[in-house]
């Protein structure tokens, strides 16, 4: 696929995923994963900027998951959770 239309195709797939998720009542993430799988099988290859955004998104997602950890609860339940590990 030509590199100059790749952003247009990717943007169109993202928009189409949003519309489909609203119509079906499913999570947009599920539809985007399905659309990405289909696009990959049809020959769409990620460009450098797509890989950069994907890596950045993974880092942000990991940070946000870590920010929601309740430290006080971890201290209170440490012994119980440690018993499960060993």
PyMOL commands that place a pseudoatom at each C-alpha (Angstrom):
pseudoatom trace, name=CA, resn=UNK, resi=1, chain=A, elem=C, hetatm=0, pos=[0.000, 0.000, 0.000]
pseudoatom trace, name=CA, resn=UNK, resi=2, chain=A, elem=C, hetatm=0, pos=[1.286, 3.458, -0.775]
pseudoatom trace, name=CA, resn=UNK, resi=3, chain=A, elem=C, hetatm=0, pos=[2.771, 5.296, 2.174]
pseudoatom trace, name=CA, resn=UNK, resi=4, chain=A, elem=C, hetatm=0, pos=[1.030, 8.564, 1.349]
pseudoatom trace, name=CA, resn=UNK, resi=5, chain=A, elem=C, hetatm=0, pos=[-2.476, 7.126, 1.814]
pseudoatom trace, name=CA, resn=UNK, resi=6, chain=A, elem=C, hetatm=0, pos=[-1.626, 5.041, 4.886]
pseudoatom trace, name=CA, resn=UNK, resi=7, chain=A, elem=C, hetatm=0, pos=[-2.707, 7.729, 7.410]
pseudoatom trace, name=CA, resn=UNK, resi=8, chain=A, elem=C, hetatm=0, pos=[-5.995, 8.155, 5.528]
pseudoatom trace, name=CA, resn=UNK, resi=9, chain=A, elem=C, hetatm=0, pos=[-6.699, 4.427, 5.635]
pseudoatom trace, name=CA, resn=UNK, resi=10, chain=A, elem=C, hetatm=0, pos=[-5.736, 4.182, 9.318]
pseudoatom trace, name=CA, resn=UNK, resi=11, chain=A, elem=C, hetatm=0, pos=[-7.886, 7.178, 10.230]
pseudoatom trace, name=CA, resn=UNK, resi=12, chain=A, elem=C, hetatm=0, pos=[-10.812, 5.786, 8.258]
pseudoatom trace, name=CA, resn=UNK, resi=13, chain=A, elem=C, hetatm=0, pos=[-10.538, 2.447, 10.048]
pseudoatom trace, name=CA, resn=UNK, resi=14, chain=A, elem=C, hetatm=0, pos=[-10.479, 4.198, 13.424]
pseudoatom trace, name=CA, resn=UNK, resi=15, chain=A, elem=C, hetatm=0, pos=[-13.572, 6.243, 12.532]
pseudoatom trace, name=CA, resn=UNK, resi=16, chain=A, elem=C, hetatm=0, pos=[-15.342, 3.174, 11.178]
pseudoatom trace, name=CA, resn=UNK, resi=17, chain=A, elem=C, hetatm=0, pos=[-14.494, 1.269, 14.367]
pseudoatom trace, name=CA, resn=UNK, resi=18, chain=A, elem=C, hetatm=0, pos=[-16.079, 4.003, 16.473]
pseudoatom trace, name=CA, resn=UNK, resi=19, chain=A, elem=C, hetatm=0, pos=[-19.251, 3.994, 14.401]
pseudoatom trace, name=CA, resn=UNK, resi=20, chain=A, elem=C, hetatm=0, pos=[-19.526, 0.198, 14.486]
pseudoatom trace, name=CA, resn=UNK, resi=21, chain=A, elem=C, hetatm=0, pos=[-18.976, 0.104, 18.253]
pseudoatom trace, name=CA, resn=UNK, resi=22, chain=A, elem=C, hetatm=0, pos=[-21.777, 2.622, 18.792]
pseudoatom trace, name=CA, resn=UNK, resi=23, chain=A, elem=C, hetatm=0, pos=[-24.137, 0.654, 16.556]
pseudoatom trace, name=CA, resn=UNK, resi=24, chain=A, elem=C, hetatm=0, pos=[-23.350, -2.719, 18.151]
pseudoatom trace, name=CA, resn=UNK, resi=25, chain=A, elem=C, hetatm=0, pos=[-22.947, -1.459, 21.715]
pseudoatom trace, name=CA, resn=UNK, resi=26, chain=A, elem=C, hetatm=0, pos=[-19.500, -3.029, 22.073]
pseudoatom trace, name=CA, resn=UNK, resi=27, chain=A, elem=C, hetatm=0, pos=[-16.279, -1.550, 23.361]
pseudoatom trace, name=CA, resn=UNK, resi=28, chain=A, elem=C, hetatm=0, pos=[-14.443, 0.457, 20.728]
pseudoatom trace, name=CA, resn=UNK, resi=29, chain=A, elem=C, hetatm=0, pos=[-11.171, -1.238, 21.730]
pseudoatom trace, name=CA, resn=UNK, resi=30, chain=A, elem=C, hetatm=0, pos=[-12.507, -4.652, 20.694]
pseudoatom trace, name=CA, resn=UNK, resi=31, chain=A, elem=C, hetatm=0, pos=[-13.632, -3.354, 17.317]
pseudoatom trace, name=CA, resn=UNK, resi=32, chain=A, elem=C, hetatm=0, pos=[-10.314, -1.546, 16.776]
pseudoatom trace, name=CA, resn=UNK, resi=33, chain=A, elem=C, hetatm=0, pos=[-8.379, -4.749, 17.489]
pseudoatom trace, name=CA, resn=UNK, resi=34, chain=A, elem=C, hetatm=0, pos=[-10.534, -6.653, 14.998]
pseudoatom trace, name=CA, resn=UNK, resi=35, chain=A, elem=C, hetatm=0, pos=[-10.135, -3.920, 12.369]
pseudoatom trace, name=CA, resn=UNK, resi=36, chain=A, elem=C, hetatm=0, pos=[-6.376, -3.833, 12.945]
pseudoatom trace, name=CA, resn=UNK, resi=37, chain=A, elem=C, hetatm=0, pos=[-6.161, -7.584, 12.492]
pseudoatom trace, name=CA, resn=UNK, resi=38, chain=A, elem=C, hetatm=0, pos=[-8.113, -7.383, 9.254]
pseudoatom trace, name=CA, resn=UNK, resi=39, chain=A, elem=C, hetatm=0, pos=[-5.999, -4.467, 7.989]
pseudoatom trace, name=CA, resn=UNK, resi=40, chain=A, elem=C, hetatm=0, pos=[-2.793, -6.323, 8.836]
pseudoatom trace, name=CA, resn=UNK, resi=41, chain=A, elem=C, hetatm=0, pos=[-3.945, -9.408, 6.975]
pseudoatom trace, name=CA, resn=UNK, resi=42, chain=A, elem=C, hetatm=0, pos=[-4.799, -7.274, 3.954]
pseudoatom trace, name=CA, resn=UNK, resi=43, chain=A, elem=C, hetatm=0, pos=[-1.240, -5.966, 3.780]
pseudoatom trace, name=CA, resn=UNK, resi=44, chain=A, elem=C, hetatm=0, pos=[-1.266, -2.751, 5.808]
pseudoatom trace, name=CA, resn=UNK, resi=45, chain=A, elem=C, hetatm=0, pos=[2.113, -2.402, 7.505]
pseudoatom trace, name=CA, resn=UNK, resi=46, chain=A, elem=C, hetatm=0, pos=[2.795, -0.048, 10.420]
pseudoatom trace, name=CA, resn=UNK, resi=47, chain=A, elem=C, hetatm=0, pos=[4.926, 2.992, 9.769]
pseudoatom trace, name=CA, resn=UNK, resi=48, chain=A, elem=C, hetatm=0, pos=[7.465, 4.462, 12.178]
pseudoatom trace, name=CA, resn=UNK, resi=49, chain=A, elem=C, hetatm=0, pos=[5.037, 7.013, 13.609]
pseudoatom trace, name=CA, resn=UNK, resi=50, chain=A, elem=C, hetatm=0, pos=[2.454, 4.276, 14.277]
pseudoatom trace, name=CA, resn=UNK, resi=51, chain=A, elem=C, hetatm=0, pos=[5.006, 2.219, 16.196]
pseudoatom trace, name=CA, resn=UNK, resi=52, chain=A, elem=C, hetatm=0, pos=[6.028, 5.308, 18.188]
pseudoatom trace, name=CA, resn=UNK, resi=53, chain=A, elem=C, hetatm=0, pos=[2.425, 6.099, 19.139]
pseudoatom trace, name=CA, resn=UNK, resi=54, chain=A, elem=C, hetatm=0, pos=[1.759, 2.463, 20.055]
pseudoatom trace, name=CA, resn=UNK, resi=55, chain=A, elem=C, hetatm=0, pos=[4.812, 2.376, 22.335]
pseudoatom trace, name=CA, resn=UNK, resi=56, chain=A, elem=C, hetatm=0, pos=[3.899, 5.696, 23.925]
pseudoatom trace, name=CA, resn=UNK, resi=57, chain=A, elem=C, hetatm=0, pos=[0.328, 4.501, 24.485]
pseudoatom trace, name=CA, resn=UNK, resi=58, chain=A, elem=C, hetatm=0, pos=[1.581, 1.332, 26.166]
pseudoatom trace, name=CA, resn=UNK, resi=59, chain=A, elem=C, hetatm=0, pos=[3.760, 3.349, 28.520]
pseudoatom trace, name=CA, resn=UNK, resi=60, chain=A, elem=C, hetatm=0, pos=[0.889, 5.695, 29.404]
pseudoatom trace, name=CA, resn=UNK, resi=61, chain=A, elem=C, hetatm=0, pos=[-1.472, 2.752, 29.978]
pseudoatom trace, name=CA, resn=UNK, resi=62, chain=A, elem=C, hetatm=0, pos=[1.042, 1.100, 32.305]
pseudoatom trace, name=CA, resn=UNK, resi=63, chain=A, elem=C, hetatm=0, pos=[1.520, 4.360, 34.212]
pseudoatom trace, name=CA, resn=UNK, resi=64, chain=A, elem=C, hetatm=0, pos=[-2.225, 4.870, 34.629]
pseudoatom trace, name=CA, resn=UNK, resi=65, chain=A, elem=C, hetatm=0, pos=[-2.677, 1.301, 35.871]
pseudoatom trace, name=CA, resn=UNK, resi=66, chain=A, elem=C, hetatm=0, pos=[0.083, 1.852, 38.423]
pseudoatom trace, name=CA, resn=UNK, resi=67, chain=A, elem=C, hetatm=0, pos=[-1.423, 5.168, 39.504]
pseudoatom trace, name=CA, resn=UNK, resi=68, chain=A, elem=C, hetatm=0, pos=[-4.642, 3.416, 40.542]
pseudoatom trace, name=CA, resn=UNK, resi=69, chain=A, elem=C, hetatm=0, pos=[-2.942, 1.068, 43.019]
pseudoatom trace, name=CA, resn=UNK, resi=70, chain=A, elem=C, hetatm=0, pos=[-4.108, 1.529, 46.592]
pseudoatom trace, name=CA, resn=UNK, resi=71, chain=A, elem=C, hetatm=0, pos=[-0.885, 1.483, 48.633]
pseudoatom trace, name=CA, resn=UNK, resi=72, chain=A, elem=C, hetatm=0, pos=[-2.690, 1.352, 51.980]
pseudoatom trace, name=CA, resn=UNK, resi=73, chain=A, elem=C, hetatm=0, pos=[-4.662, -1.747, 50.959]
pseudoatom trace, name=CA, resn=UNK, resi=74, chain=A, elem=C, hetatm=0, pos=[-1.465, -3.399, 49.723]
pseudoatom trace, name=CA, resn=UNK, resi=75, chain=A, elem=C, hetatm=0, pos=[0.132, -2.849, 53.132]
pseudoatom trace, name=CA, resn=UNK, resi=76, chain=A, elem=C, hetatm=0, pos=[-2.917, -4.255, 54.933]
pseudoatom trace, name=CA, resn=UNK, resi=77, chain=A, elem=C, hetatm=0, pos=[-3.260, -7.349, 52.720]
pseudoatom trace, name=CA, resn=UNK, resi=78, chain=A, elem=C, hetatm=0, pos=[0.453, -8.090, 52.278]
pseudoatom trace, name=CA, resn=UNK, resi=79, chain=A, elem=C, hetatm=0, pos=[0.543, -11.295, 54.339]
pseudoatom trace, name=CA, resn=UNK, resi=80, chain=A, elem=C, hetatm=0, pos=[-2.576, -12.760, 52.722]
pseudoatom trace, name=CA, resn=UNK, resi=81, chain=A, elem=C, hetatm=0, pos=[-1.344, -12.056, 49.217]
pseudoatom trace, name=CA, resn=UNK, resi=82, chain=A, elem=C, hetatm=0, pos=[2.147, -13.341, 49.996]
pseudoatom trace, name=CA, resn=UNK, resi=83, chain=A, elem=C, hetatm=0, pos=[0.657, -16.664, 51.144]
pseudoatom trace, name=CA, resn=UNK, resi=84, chain=A, elem=C, hetatm=0, pos=[-0.957, -17.054, 47.727]
pseudoatom trace, name=CA, resn=UNK, resi=85, chain=A, elem=C, hetatm=0, pos=[2.381, -16.613, 45.974]
pseudoatom trace, name=CA, resn=UNK, resi=86, chain=A, elem=C, hetatm=0, pos=[4.305, -19.207, 47.986]
for i in range(1, 86): cmd.bond("trace and resi %d" % i, "trace and resi %d" % (i + 1))
show_as sticks, trace
zoom trace
